[in-house]
């Protein structure tokens, strides 16, 4: 009886430890750079709120901000909760398919959030690049 109990306890511990070591990281899901034909940034304000970019230089600049971002923080919402400043960014590929993310400031910190994927940290410099492109007339 003791051997069976020990075996059950050891099995439970192994399963628990294996589950804890599982990689729960998230990566932003956007198209490869060569597939993107345009990127739009929406300020979500009532007027004059959408800027679309199709030139390669701007696409490269924006893409560099998002590529290879990983996080361990899962997004469980349709959009960020209570941001101070919010931008909605949409990537369009050659087949007119869309992928989107939010970029926002909250409590003096900067984030990228892809709904039901992840919440990623963003540098202030990268946030200011997005803000500049969105607000440039």
Kinemage of the C-alpha trace (Angstrom):
@kinemage 1
@onewidth
@group {chain A} dominant
@subgroup {mainchain}
@vectorlist {calphas} color= white
{ca unk a 1} P 0.000 0.000 0.000
{ca unk a 2} L 2.850 2.395 0.853
{ca unk a 3} L 4.509 1.706 -2.492
{ca unk a 4} L 1.312 2.573 -4.374
{ca unk a 5} L 0.892 5.765 -2.357
{ca unk a 6} L 4.523 6.775 -3.009
{ca unk a 7} L 4.094 6.031 -6.703
{ca unk a 8} L 0.951 8.184 -6.861
{ca unk a 9} L 2.637 11.062 -5.022
{ca unk a 10} L 5.724 10.888 -7.260
{ca unk a 11} L 3.548 10.781 -10.381
{ca unk a 12} L 1.549 13.786 -9.179
{ca unk a 13} L 4.746 15.761 -8.442
{ca unk a 14} L 6.232 14.973 -11.850
{ca unk a 15} L 3.049 16.028 -13.631
{ca unk a 16} L 2.824 19.229 -11.560
{ca unk a 17} L 6.466 20.190 -12.143
{ca unk a 18} L 6.215 19.451 -15.869
{ca unk a 19} L 3.118 21.650 -16.104
{ca unk a 20} L 4.876 24.510 -14.312
{ca unk a 21} L 7.834 24.350 -16.673
{ca unk a 22} L 5.626 24.607 -19.762
{ca unk a 23} L 6.453 27.634 -21.927
{ca unk a 24} L 3.460 29.980 -21.740
{ca unk a 25} L 4.960 32.711 -23.878
{ca unk a 26} L 3.052 34.666 -26.518
{ca unk a 27} L 4.316 36.242 -29.738
{ca unk a 28} L 2.647 39.034 -31.674
{ca unk a 29} L 0.788 37.611 -34.658
{ca unk a 30} L 1.410 39.922 -37.608
{ca unk a 31} L 2.259 39.247 -41.235
{ca unk a 32} L 5.831 38.875 -42.464
{ca unk a 33} L 7.276 42.187 -43.617
{ca unk a 34} L 7.269 41.278 -47.309
{ca unk a 35} L 3.537 40.440 -47.167
{ca unk a 36} L 2.431 43.813 -45.756
{ca unk a 37} L 1.077 46.311 -48.306
{ca unk a 38} L -0.214 48.914 -45.853
{ca unk a 39} L -0.490 49.798 -42.184
{ca unk a 40} L -3.140 52.078 -40.743
{ca unk a 41} L -3.092 53.852 -37.399
{ca unk a 42} L -6.404 54.928 -35.908
{ca unk a 43} L -6.486 57.382 -32.999
{ca unk a 44} L -10.082 56.313 -32.311
{ca unk a 45} L -11.100 59.949 -32.085
{ca unk a 46} L -14.287 61.155 -33.742
{ca unk a 47} L -12.750 62.986 -36.699
{ca unk a 48} L -9.568 62.879 -38.767
{ca unk a 49} L -8.597 59.765 -36.915
{ca unk a 50} L -7.127 57.385 -39.503
{ca unk a 51} L -3.716 57.496 -41.180
{ca unk a 52} L -2.738 54.865 -43.725
{ca unk a 53} L 0.827 54.182 -44.819
{ca unk a 54} L 1.836 52.176 -47.872
{ca unk a 55} L 5.391 53.406 -48.430
{ca unk a 56} L 8.087 50.846 -47.652
{ca unk a 57} L 10.093 53.134 -45.359
{ca unk a 58} L 7.186 53.782 -42.982
{ca unk a 59} L 6.072 50.144 -43.115
{ca unk a 60} L 9.622 49.086 -42.164
{ca unk a 61} L 9.726 51.619 -39.313
{ca unk a 62} L 6.419 50.410 -37.871
{ca unk a 63} L 7.182 46.725 -38.453
{ca unk a 64} L 10.491 47.009 -36.574
{ca unk a 65} L 8.561 48.081 -33.464
{ca unk a 66} L 6.462 44.896 -33.466
{ca unk a 67} L 8.686 42.164 -34.820
{ca unk a 68} L 9.807 39.405 -32.464
{ca unk a 69} L 7.956 40.763 -29.415
{ca unk a 70} L 7.251 38.093 -26.808
{ca unk a 71} L 5.551 38.140 -23.440
{ca unk a 72} L 4.238 35.908 -20.706
{ca unk a 73} L 1.185 38.132 -20.116
{ca unk a 74} L -1.950 36.898 -21.846
{ca unk a 75} L -4.593 39.291 -23.171
{ca unk a 76} L -8.095 38.210 -22.207
{ca unk a 77} L -10.016 41.231 -23.547
{ca unk a 78} L -11.280 42.624 -26.849
{ca unk a 79} L -9.312 45.821 -26.200
{ca unk a 80} L -7.124 47.402 -23.506
{ca unk a 81} L -8.764 48.393 -20.233
{ca unk a 82} L -8.669 52.087 -19.236
{ca unk a 83} L -5.736 53.333 -21.337
{ca unk a 84} L -4.654 56.969 -21.073
{ca unk a 85} L -3.782 57.162 -24.800
{ca unk a 86} L -4.832 54.524 -27.334
{ca unk a 87} L -3.998 53.732 -30.977
{ca unk a 88} L -5.436 50.930 -33.106
{ca unk a 89} L -3.010 49.603 -35.711
{ca unk a 90} L -4.045 47.410 -38.629
{ca unk a 91} L -1.700 45.503 -40.929
{ca unk a 92} L -3.034 44.607 -44.388
{ca unk a 93} L -1.432 41.949 -46.574
{ca unk a 94} L -1.485 41.328 -50.330
{ca unk a 95} L -4.645 39.206 -49.990
{ca unk a 96} L -6.421 42.076 -48.166
{ca unk a 97} L -6.380 40.120 -44.919
{ca unk a 98} L -6.060 42.163 -41.737
{ca unk a 99} L -4.277 41.697 -38.420
{ca unk a 100} L -4.466 44.297 -35.688
{ca unk a 101} L -2.972 45.407 -32.381
{ca unk a 102} L -3.466 48.213 -29.904
{ca unk a 103} L -0.677 50.499 -28.747
{ca unk a 104} L -1.351 52.440 -25.591
{ca unk a 105} L -0.078 54.381 -22.626
{ca unk a 106} L -1.354 53.530 -19.162
{ca unk a 107} L 0.006 54.939 -15.904
{ca unk a 108} L 3.168 56.236 -17.627
{ca unk a 109} L 3.932 52.811 -19.085
{ca unk a 110} L 3.672 51.776 -22.736
{ca unk a 111} L 2.177 48.595 -24.151
{ca unk a 112} L 1.148 46.672 -27.239
{ca unk a 113} L -1.916 44.486 -26.827
{ca unk a 114} L -3.187 41.968 -29.295
{ca unk a 115} L -6.634 40.816 -28.177
{ca unk a 116} L -6.680 37.253 -26.857
{ca unk a 117} L -2.981 36.908 -27.551
{ca unk a 118} L -0.648 38.939 -25.330
{ca unk a 119} L 0.228 42.223 -23.677
{ca unk a 120} L 3.737 43.354 -24.578
{ca unk a 121} L 5.939 46.040 -23.087
{ca unk a 122} L 6.854 48.911 -25.389
{ca unk a 123} L 9.548 51.555 -25.052
{ca unk a 124} L 8.586 55.206 -24.770
{ca unk a 125} L 10.629 55.927 -27.920
{ca unk a 126} L 8.638 53.367 -29.938
{ca unk a 127} L 5.357 54.677 -28.526
{ca unk a 128} L 6.343 58.204 -29.595
{ca unk a 129} L 7.070 56.981 -33.134
{ca unk a 130} L 3.522 55.594 -33.384
{ca unk a 131} L 2.056 58.759 -31.827
{ca unk a 132} L 4.004 60.951 -34.235
{ca unk a 133} L 2.823 58.991 -37.276
{ca unk a 134} L -0.773 58.978 -36.050
{ca unk a 135} L -0.872 62.699 -35.341
{ca unk a 136} L 1.184 63.898 -38.307
{ca unk a 137} L -0.934 65.929 -40.707
